[in-house]
Structure formats: structure tokens, C-alpha cells
């Protein structure tokens, strides 16, 4: 408007006659040109202002969009100036400090945290700035549900000149991952330190073995993993092992399956397998134990048991062919063995029903048939205290039938290598017939002497 006013004033003052000189027209043209240029500048500025307004609106829209995006992520995100002041934080980052965004913006960690913690965070920010690239650090934050661990990715932000002007931070909550890692580490430690051999395998190869199996078979881990495990199985057990793996593949567990494995030194060991398979992957998880010594011991025990059985059969055969009654009782006075004649004397078929204490079955008397015989003096009782007795003459009278037996009882203790009494053997010789025959012979002898007129002489009497 000033230029237009100047132009009009100059126009009015400029002579319109031929007296106007060339310079007057040049000045008027310059004024008109200036007016045109100002008009162009006006429209340019107007266009720029409009563009700036549109740009500002788009920038605000972009900022709101960016804020909306970062607010809806699960990762805490922040941007700080080089001096540590916050330029941008999202909702998740706010939750770490339990502060509102407007309270964090423009503040540093030292304004909201203890100095020691703030110094630690500031140090990691500067490390990213010094590195000139992103770095990863683990940081812990105290929250309402306890201490949580975050993996923070920190990186410098550069302007168009390549100069760093801010530090960005994106954190990921790895608390659960750390717990899983610790659990896996503990599981791996257990896996490697287990006395039992632990195996993870596919249908035909080992995937992972612990040192116990390597030590057991004598192969290195690499040797066991590089070949199909069937190469280490005894040829006679390969078919059976294949069948058991097919059973596993059908979802059935493997319980105490035994097969033979060839060790690196050529020896053969029996291994017992307890295994299960993951139905989704087919991966086999197994616990393995060396049962070679156990099977050898079992075989030895079986052999000894058979020998013992044979010996007992022979002993029974001998005892059954002995005319005397024989009973064997342990240190607890329980009868563990009795032959047929002993069963017949006691009138009991089951050996265990016989009592080593004869007084439980009979009235035990001296040979006179009247005087009770002391139970503690019976051979069985004396054998239990280590005494040996031979041919103790007693009369046994049955409580029910009142039948009498004249017997000779002997007792022997059985002593182990530690000199302890572990059992007693009692033999019973029934001499009732002999005593009866002896009495009859005596009677006949007296009768015969009367018939032949036998007289006692003084010498004979002496």
C-alpha cells in the first residue's frame, strides 16, 4: 500500500507533457515493478502460511498418531534430550514410574528416582550415546507386583546434519523369560548332574544326552549323537527295541524295558528304560539306569535259591527217611521245619503250628509217669541258650487222648559266623515200643526163672 501511495504521488507530480524526461518514466516503471513484486511476494507468503498451517496440522496429526501407536504398545518407550530431560513417554513407560506424562516431560530421572538408581539409568543412556548405535541393557524396576526385569534397547537419534540430539529407549518386560531361563538353567543343571542317565531322542537318534550316559557307555556326546542309536544296541535286542519305540509312538509309556547296549570297550551292559513320548512332536524323553549288576546279582540269587531249594529238597528227603522226629526252630521259637515223624508225634500236619515248647502239646513227665519235668530243662530251651543235650528221657502224655509216649529228646543250637544262635534242632526218638518190649522181656525172664527153679545165690546177689 505504501508503494502504491508513493506511485500515485509520483504520478501526480510527474509532468504529463513532453517535458517528462526518461528518468521519470524509469522511476515510475520501477515503482510499478516493485508493486508487482510485492504482490507476488504477498501471494507466495500467503501460500507458505497456508502450507505451514497444513504442515502443522499434519505434524500434530502425526504426533497424535505416533503417541496413539506407542501408547498402545506393550513396550515402555521414551525419548530424552541429551541432558536427560524427557521429550516423549508412552503410557507403559509412565506406569514404570507411576507418574503422569505431563509430570515426566521436561524432567530427568533424578527428579523422580533415587540418585543411585537415576545414576545407573543415566550411565546406560550415555553408553548408547558414546557407542553411536543401539545397545541392549537389562534394567530392573520396582513395581506394585514386585521387581520386574526389562531388556532396554537404547539408541541415539540424529538430525539431518548427523548430530545426535536425543536418546530413544524401547524396553521389553523379560521377567517371565528370565524365570523361564532360570528354570531351564536349573533343569539343564539337573539334566547334566543327574546320577541317572537322561535322554531326549527322536525315533532313531539321540537329540540330547547327559554326561551320565556318556560315562556309562564310554562314548563321547558327539559319538552318541552322530549315529542312529540302534548302532549301539546289541544285535539280539534291536528288534525288541524297535517294537517298543512303535508302542511309544502310539502314545503308550515305556516302563522298565530292558535291553543290552554295547559299550565302547566292547563290554555289554543291560539298561532299563522308562520313557514317554510327546504326541505333538514325537520326541522321546527317557530315564535310563544301568541294571547290569542288579541282573547279575538277581541271576546269582536265583542260582543260589535253586541250589538252596535243591539242598532243602535233599535235606527233606533225608529227614523224611529218618526214623526219629526232627524239628527246626528259629531264634524266635517258631518252627520252620518238621519231618513226617515229628508231625506224627505231635499229631499236627502244618509245621508252623508246632510249638517248640513241648508243654503246649503234652504233659511232660519224668519216666516214672508222675513227676512233672521242668520245661526249662527240655533240650529245646537249653539249646536256645547254647547248650547241647543228648537223649533226655521223658514221658509225653497227650492232654486230649491221654496217650503216653516214652521219648529221648536231644537238642543242638545252630550258630552263625558272628557266634549268635539263629536256630535250634531238636530230635525226638520214640522208645515206647522198646520200653514196652523191655518190660515184657523182663516179665518173661522172671517167669522163666520160676519155671526152671532158679535161685539167687549170695554171689549172684552181689
C-alpha positions as CSV (number, residue, x, y, z in Angstrom):
1,X,0.0,0.0,0.0
2,X,2.9,2.3,0.7
3,X,4.4,1.6,-2.7
4,X,1.0,2.3,-4.4
5,X,0.7,5.6,-2.4
6,X,4.3,6.6,-3.5
7,X,3.4,5.7,-7.1
8,X,0.3,7.8,-7.1
9,X,2.1,10.8,-5.6
10,X,4.9,10.5,-8.1
11,X,2.3,10.1,-10.9
12,X,0.6,13.3,-9.8
13,X,3.8,15.2,-9.6
14,X,5.2,13.9,-12.8
15,X,4.6,16.3,-15.8
16,X,2.3,14.7,-18.3
17,X,3.6,16.9,-21.1
18,X,6.6,16.3,-23.2
19,X,8.6,17.9,-20.5
20,X,8.8,14.5,-18.6
21,X,12.2,13.1,-19.0
22,X,13.2,9.5,-19.4
23,X,14.3,9.1,-15.8
24,X,10.8,10.0,-14.6
25,X,9.4,7.1,-16.6
26,X,12.0,4.8,-15.4
27,X,11.3,5.6,-11.8
28,X,7.6,5.2,-12.4
29,X,8.3,1.8,-14.0
30,X,10.4,0.7,-11.0
31,X,7.6,1.7,-8.7
32,X,5.1,-0.3,-10.7
33,X,7.6,-3.3,-10.8
34,X,8.1,-3.1,-7.1
35,X,4.3,-3.2,-6.7
36,X,4.2,-6.2,-8.9
37,X,7.0,-7.9,-6.9
38,X,5.3,-7.1,-3.6
39,X,2.1,-8.6,-4.9
40,X,3.9,-11.8,-5.9
41,X,5.7,-11.9,-2.5
42,X,2.3,-11.5,-0.8
43,X,0.8,-14.4,-2.6
44,X,3.9,-16.5,-2.0
45,X,3.8,-15.7,1.7
46,X,0.1,-16.4,1.8
47,X,0.7,-19.8,0.1
48,X,3.6,-20.6,2.5
49,X,1.5,-19.7,5.5
50,X,-1.3,-21.9,4.2
51,X,1.3,-24.7,3.6
52,X,2.7,-24.2,7.1
53,X,-0.7,-24.4,8.6
54,X,-1.4,-27.6,6.7
55,X,2.0,-28.9,7.7
56,X,1.4,-28.0,11.3
57,X,-1.9,-29.8,11.2
58,X,-0.3,-32.9,9.6
59,X,2.5,-32.7,12.1
60,X,0.1,-32.6,15.0
61,X,-1.9,-35.4,13.4
62,X,1.3,-37.4,13.0
63,X,2.3,-36.7,16.6
64,X,-1.1,-37.8,17.9
65,X,-0.9,-40.9,15.7
66,X,2.6,-41.7,16.9
67,X,1.5,-41.1,20.5
68,X,-1.5,-43.3,20.0
69,X,0.6,-46.0,18.5
70,X,3.3,-46.0,21.2
71,X,0.6,-45.7,23.9
72,X,-1.0,-48.9,22.6
73,X,2.2,-51.0,22.6
74,X,3.1,-53.2,25.5
75,X,6.7,-51.8,25.5
76,X,7.6,-48.8,27.6
77,X,9.0,-46.2,25.2
78,X,10.7,-42.9,25.9
79,X,12.8,-40.2,24.2
80,X,15.1,-37.9,26.2
81,X,17.2,-34.9,25.4
82,X,21.0,-35.2,25.7
83,X,20.8,-33.7,29.2
84,X,18.4,-36.4,30.3
85,X,15.1,-34.4,30.1
86,X,12.1,-36.4,28.8
87,X,10.7,-35.3,25.4
88,X,8.3,-38.2,24.9
89,X,6.9,-41.1,27.0
90,X,4.1,-43.6,26.4
91,X,1.6,-44.9,28.8
92,X,3.6,-48.1,29.6
93,X,6.6,-46.0,30.4
94,X,4.5,-43.8,32.7
95,X,3.4,-46.9,34.6
96,X,7.1,-47.8,35.4
97,X,7.4,-44.5,37.4
98,X,3.7,-44.3,38.4
99,X,3.8,-40.6,37.2
100,X,1.7,-38.8,34.7
101,X,3.2,-38.0,31.3
102,X,3.0,-34.2,31.8
103,X,4.9,-34.7,35.1
104,X,7.7,-36.5,33.3
105,X,8.1,-34.3,30.3
106,X,10.8,-31.8,30.9
107,X,12.1,-33.7,33.9
108,X,15.0,-36.1,34.4
109,X,15.3,-39.4,36.2
110,X,17.0,-37.6,39.1
111,X,13.8,-35.6,39.6
112,X,11.6,-38.8,40.1
113,X,14.1,-41.5,41.3
114,X,16.6,-42.1,43.9
115,X,20.1,-40.8,43.0
116,X,21.7,-44.2,42.9
117,X,19.1,-45.6,40.5
118,X,18.9,-42.5,38.4
119,X,22.7,-42.5,38.0
120,X,22.6,-46.1,36.8
121,X,20.0,-45.3,34.1
122,X,21.8,-42.2,33.1
123,X,25.0,-44.1,32.7
124,X,23.4,-46.6,30.3
125,X,21.9,-43.7,28.3
126,X,25.4,-42.1,27.9
127,X,26.8,-45.5,26.9
128,X,24.4,-45.6,23.9
129,X,25.4,-42.0,23.0
130,X,29.1,-42.9,23.2
131,X,28.6,-46.0,21.1
132,X,26.7,-44.0,18.4
133,X,24.4,-47.0,17.9
134,X,21.8,-49.1,19.7
135,X,22.8,-51.0,22.8
136,X,20.9,-53.5,24.9
137,X,20.9,-53.4,28.7
138,X,18.9,-55.2,31.4
139,X,17.2,-52.9,33.9
140,X,15.1,-53.6,36.9
141,X,12.1,-51.5,38.1
142,X,10.3,-51.8,41.4
143,X,6.6,-52.1,40.7
144,X,3.4,-52.9,42.7
145,X,3.7,-56.6,41.9
146,X,7.4,-56.7,42.8
147,X,10.7,-56.3,41.0
148,X,10.4,-56.7,37.2
149,X,13.3,-57.0,34.7
150,X,13.3,-55.2,31.4
151,X,15.6,-55.5,28.3
152,X,16.1,-51.9,27.2
153,X,17.2,-51.1,23.7
154,X,18.8,-47.6,23.8
155,X,19.8,-45.7,20.7
156,X,20.8,-42.1,19.8
157,X,18.6,-40.0,17.5
158,X,20.3,-37.9,14.8
159,X,19.2,-34.7,13.0
160,X,19.7,-34.1,9.3
161,X,23.2,-33.0,9.9
162,X,24.1,-36.3,11.6
163,X,24.3,-34.7,15.0
164,X,22.8,-36.6,18.0
165,X,20.1,-34.6,19.6
166,X,18.2,-37.2,21.7
167,X,18.3,-40.7,23.1
168,X,15.5,-43.2,22.5
169,X,14.6,-46.1,24.7
170,X,12.4,-49.2,24.0
171,X,12.0,-51.6,26.8
172,X,10.6,-55.2,26.9
173,X,9.4,-56.9,30.0
174,X,11.5,-60.1,30.3
175,X,10.6,-61.0,33.8
176,X,8.9,-64.2,32.8
177,X,11.5,-65.0,30.3
178,X,14.2,-64.6,33.0
179,X,12.2,-67.0,35.2
180,X,12.0,-69.5,32.4
181,X,15.7,-69.1,31.6
182,X,16.5,-69.7,35.3
183,X,14.2,-72.7,35.3
184,X,15.8,-74.0,32.1
185,X,19.2,-73.4,33.6
186,X,18.2,-75.3,36.7
187,X,16.7,-78.1,34.6
188,X,19.8,-78.2,32.5
189,X,22.0,-78.4,35.6
190,X,19.7,-81.2,36.9
191,X,20.0,-82.9,33.5
192,X,23.8,-82.7,33.5
193,X,24.3,-83.6,37.2
194,X,21.7,-86.4,37.4
195,X,23.1,-89.7,38.6
196,X,20.6,-91.4,36.3
197,X,21.2,-91.2,32.6
198,X,18.7,-88.8,30.9
199,X,17.9,-88.9,27.2
200,X,16.0,-86.8,24.7
201,X,15.6,-88.6,21.4
202,X,13.7,-88.9,18.1
203,X,12.6,-92.3,16.8
204,X,16.0,-93.2,15.7
205,X,18.6,-90.7,17.0
206,X,19.6,-89.1,20.3
207,X,18.9,-85.4,20.4
208,X,20.5,-84.8,23.8
209,X,22.2,-87.0,26.4
210,X,23.6,-86.1,29.8
211,X,27.2,-86.9,30.9
212,X,25.9,-89.9,32.9
213,X,25.0,-91.9,29.8
214,X,28.3,-91.0,28.0
215,X,30.2,-92.1,31.1
216,X,28.1,-95.3,31.3
217,X,28.7,-96.4,27.7
218,X,32.2,-94.9,27.3
219,X,31.3,-92.8,24.2
220,X,31.5,-89.0,24.0
221,X,28.4,-87.0,23.5
222,X,29.4,-86.3,19.9
223,X,29.8,-90.0,19.2
224,X,26.4,-90.8,20.6
225,X,24.7,-88.0,18.7
226,X,26.2,-88.6,15.3
227,X,24.9,-92.1,14.7
228,X,21.5,-93.8,15.0
229,X,21.2,-95.2,18.5
230,X,20.4,-98.6,17.0
231,X,24.1,-98.8,16.2
232,X,24.9,-99.1,19.9
233,X,22.2,-101.7,20.7
234,X,23.1,-105.4,21.0
235,X,22.1,-107.2,17.8
236,X,19.8,-109.6,19.7
237,X,17.8,-106.7,21.2
238,X,17.3,-104.4,18.1
239,X,14.0,-105.9,17.0
240,X,12.5,-105.8,20.5
241,X,13.7,-102.2,20.9
242,X,12.1,-101.2,17.6
243,X,8.8,-102.7,18.7
244,X,8.9,-100.8,22.0
245,X,9.5,-97.5,20.1
246,X,6.5,-98.2,18.0
247,X,4.5,-98.7,21.2
248,X,5.8,-95.3,22.4
249,X,4.7,-93.7,19.1
250,X,1.2,-94.9,19.8
251,X,1.0,-92.9,23.0
252,X,1.9,-95.6,25.5
253,X,4.6,-95.1,28.1
254,X,7.6,-97.4,28.3
255,X,8.0,-98.9,31.8
256,X,11.2,-100.8,32.8
257,X,12.1,-102.0,29.3
258,X,15.5,-103.7,29.4
259,X,17.9,-104.2,26.5
260,X,21.6,-104.6,26.0
261,X,24.0,-101.9,24.8
262,X,27.5,-102.4,23.5
263,X,30.0,-100.1,25.2
264,X,33.0,-98.5,23.6
265,X,35.3,-101.0,25.2
266,X,33.3,-103.9,23.8
267,X,31.6,-104.9,27.1
268,X,27.8,-105.3,27.2
269,X,25.5,-103.6,29.7
270,X,21.9,-104.1,30.5
271,X,19.9,-100.8,30.6
272,X,16.5,-100.3,32.0
273,X,14.3,-97.6,30.2
274,X,11.4,-95.6,31.5
275,X,10.2,-93.4,28.7
276,X,7.4,-91.3,27.3
277,X,6.8,-89.5,24.0
278,X,5.4,-86.1,23.2
279,X,2.4,-86.8,21.0
280,X,2.7,-83.5,19.1
281,X,6.4,-83.8,18.2
282,X,7.1,-87.5,18.7
283,X,10.1,-86.5,20.9
284,X,11.1,-89.2,23.4
285,X,12.1,-88.4,26.9
286,X,13.7,-91.2,28.9
287,X,15.3,-92.1,32.2
288,X,18.0,-94.8,31.9
289,X,19.5,-97.0,34.6
290,X,22.3,-99.5,34.5
291,X,20.9,-102.8,35.8
292,X,23.7,-105.0,34.8
293,X,25.0,-105.6,38.3
294,X,21.4,-105.9,39.6
295,X,20.6,-108.6,37.0
296,X,23.8,-110.4,37.7
297,X,23.0,-110.3,41.4
298,X,19.5,-111.5,40.7
299,X,20.9,-114.3,38.5
300,X,23.3,-115.2,41.3
301,X,20.5,-115.1,43.9
302,X,18.3,-117.2,41.6
303,X,21.1,-119.7,41.2
304,X,21.7,-119.8,45.0
305,X,18.0,-120.0,45.5
306,X,17.8,-123.0,43.2
307,X,20.8,-124.6,45.0
308,X,19.2,-123.9,48.3
309,X,16.0,-125.4,47.1
310,X,17.8,-128.5,45.9
311,X,19.7,-128.7,49.2
312,X,16.4,-128.3,51.1
313,X,14.8,-131.0,49.0
314,X,17.7,-133.3,49.7
315,X,17.5,-132.4,53.4
316,X,13.8,-133.1,53.4
317,X,14.4,-136.4,51.7
318,X,17.0,-137.3,54.4
319,X,14.8,-136.1,57.2
320,X,11.8,-138.0,55.9
321,X,13.8,-141.1,55.9
322,X,15.0,-140.7,59.4
323,X,13.1,-142.8,62.0
324,X,13.4,-140.0,64.6
325,X,11.2,-136.9,64.7
326,X,13.2,-133.8,63.8
327,X,12.1,-130.2,64.2
328,X,14.0,-127.0,63.4
329,X,13.0,-123.7,65.1
330,X,14.4,-120.2,64.7
331,X,15.6,-117.9,67.5
332,X,12.1,-116.6,67.9
333,X,10.9,-120.2,68.8
334,X,9.0,-120.6,65.6
335,X,9.2,-124.0,64.0
336,X,10.3,-123.6,60.4
337,X,10.8,-127.3,59.5
338,X,9.5,-130.6,60.8
339,X,9.7,-134.1,59.2
340,X,6.9,-136.6,58.9
341,X,7.7,-138.4,62.1
342,X,7.7,-135.2,64.1
343,X,4.3,-134.3,62.6
344,X,3.0,-137.8,63.6
345,X,4.3,-137.4,67.2
346,X,2.6,-134.1,67.7
347,X,-0.4,-135.0,65.7
348,X,-0.1,-131.8,63.6
349,X,0.3,-131.6,59.8
350,X,1.4,-127.9,59.5
351,X,5.0,-127.4,60.7
352,X,4.3,-123.8,61.7
353,X,1.6,-125.0,64.1
354,X,4.0,-127.0,66.2
355,X,5.4,-125.3,69.3
356,X,9.0,-125.7,70.3
357,X,7.7,-125.7,73.9
358,X,6.5,-129.3,74.3
359,X,4.4,-128.3,77.3
360,X,2.0,-126.6,74.9
361,X,1.1,-130.1,73.4
362,X,1.9,-132.6,76.2
363,X,2.1,-133.1,79.8
364,X,5.8,-133.7,80.2
365,X,6.8,-136.1,83.0
366,X,9.8,-138.0,84.2
367,X,9.9,-141.6,83.2
368,X,8.1,-142.5,86.4
369,X,4.9,-141.1,84.9
370,X,4.1,-139.0,87.9
371,X,6.7,-136.3,88.4
372,X,6.4,-133.2,86.1
373,X,9.6,-132.5,84.1
374,X,10.7,-128.8,84.3
375,X,10.1,-127.0,81.0
376,X,13.3,-125.0,81.2
377,X,15.3,-128.3,81.3
378,X,13.9,-129.5,78.0
379,X,16.6,-129.7,75.2
380,X,14.9,-127.1,73.0
381,X,15.0,-124.5,75.8
382,X,18.6,-125.4,76.7
383,X,19.7,-125.3,73.0
384,X,18.3,-121.7,72.8
385,X,20.9,-120.7,75.4
386,X,23.7,-122.5,73.6
387,X,23.6,-125.9,75.5
388,X,23.9,-129.3,73.8
389,X,21.8,-132.1,75.3
390,X,21.6,-135.8,74.3
391,X,18.9,-138.3,75.0
392,X,16.9,-136.7,77.7
393,X,14.4,-139.4,78.8
394,X,10.9,-138.1,79.3
395,X,7.3,-139.3,79.2
396,X,4.9,-137.3,77.0
397,X,1.2,-137.6,77.8
398,X,-1.3,-136.1,75.4
399,X,-3.7,-133.7,77.0
400,X,-6.7,-135.0,75.0
401,X,-6.2,-138.7,74.4
402,X,-4.0,-139.3,77.5
403,X,-1.8,-141.4,75.2
404,X,1.7,-141.8,76.6
405,X,5.0,-141.8,74.7
406,X,8.4,-142.5,76.1
407,X,10.9,-140.5,74.2
408,X,14.5,-139.5,74.1
409,X,15.0,-135.8,73.2
410,X,18.2,-134.2,72.0
411,X,18.9,-130.6,71.2
412,X,21.6,-128.7,69.3
413,X,22.0,-124.9,68.8
414,X,22.8,-123.6,65.3
415,X,25.3,-120.7,65.5
416,X,26.2,-118.3,62.7
417,X,29.6,-116.8,61.9
418,X,29.0,-114.0,64.4
419,X,28.6,-116.6,67.2
420,X,24.9,-115.8,67.5
421,X,22.3,-118.6,68.0
422,X,20.0,-118.4,64.9
423,X,18.1,-121.7,65.3
424,X,17.9,-125.0,67.2
425,X,17.5,-128.6,66.0
426,X,15.6,-131.0,68.2
427,X,15.4,-134.7,67.6
428,X,12.8,-137.0,69.2
429,X,13.3,-140.7,69.4
430,X,10.1,-142.6,70.3
431,X,11.3,-145.5,72.6
432,X,7.8,-146.5,73.8
433,X,7.9,-149.8,71.9
434,X,11.4,-150.6,73.1
435,X,10.5,-149.9,76.8
436,X,7.3,-152.0,76.4
437,X,9.3,-154.8,74.8
438,X,11.9,-154.5,77.6
439,X,9.2,-154.7,80.2
440,X,7.7,-157.8,78.5
441,X,11.1,-159.4,78.3
442,X,11.7,-158.7,82.0
443,X,8.4,-160.3,82.9
444,X,9.2,-163.4,80.7
445,X,12.6,-163.6,82.3
446,X,11.2,-163.7,85.8
447,X,8.5,-166.2,84.8
448,X,11.2,-168.4,83.1
449,X,13.4,-168.4,86.2
450,X,10.5,-169.6,88.4
451,X,9.8,-172.4,86.0
452,X,13.4,-173.7,85.9
453,X,13.8,-173.3,89.7
454,X,16.4,-170.6,89.5
455,X,17.6,-169.4,93.0
456,X,19.5,-166.4,93.8
457,X,22.9,-167.1,95.3
458,X,24.8,-164.7,97.6
459,X,27.4,-164.3,94.9
460,X,24.8,-163.7,92.3
461,X,23.0,-161.4,94.5
462,X,26.2,-159.4,95.0
